[in-house]
Amino acid sequence: MRHPSIFVRFLTPEERQQMEAGLRSSNTFTVRRCQIVLASEYGAGVPRIARQVGCSEQTVRDVVHAFNTQGMACLQRGSSRPHTTRERLGSTGAERLQALLHQSPRTFGHPTSLWTLELAAEVSFAQGLTPQRVSREAIRTALRRLGASWQRAKHWITSPDPAYVRKKKPATA
């Protein structure tokens, strides 16, 4: 698909001065953005700018669009964190998932007796806990909200000796 040519708006003298100063910045993000904006303002097309700067054409389009909408603020790196996250399993779904993990995967037709996050996601979808297949991270965060761990609890051997903790420290230190 051929994209129409896109160019930045005309720069004011102050903006041009800041862009040229940005070319000497120690921050590579700022330098690359300034190169793209100045090249676009000089009339170079998107494919040519992408080749000169060494990035994709979509990156050039994104920078030009950001400059046209945000102005000089587009020279600062923003957060890459998502604006919102969706809860894939509600509180009742998470409780049902926790109850599901107290059973063996063999009861659901799997050849293993140990749960993995991937297996828990697969079985929760198959059992109708989730409307679509969810990621391992969605399973982990749902259980974390309940204060549970997806891993099996480890039962450590302890001694009835009252001095057990004191005697154990030198051996495990």
Buried (B, 14 or more C-beta within 10 A) or exposed (E): EEEEEEBBBEBEEEBBEBBEEBEEBEEEEBBBBBBBBBBBBEEBBBEBBBEEBEBEBEBBBBBBEBBBEEEBEBBEEEEEEEEEEEEBBEEEBBBBBBEBBEEEBEEEEBEEEEBBBEBBBBBBBEEEBBEEEBEBEBBBBBBEEEEBEBEEEEEEEEEEEEEEEEEEEEEEE
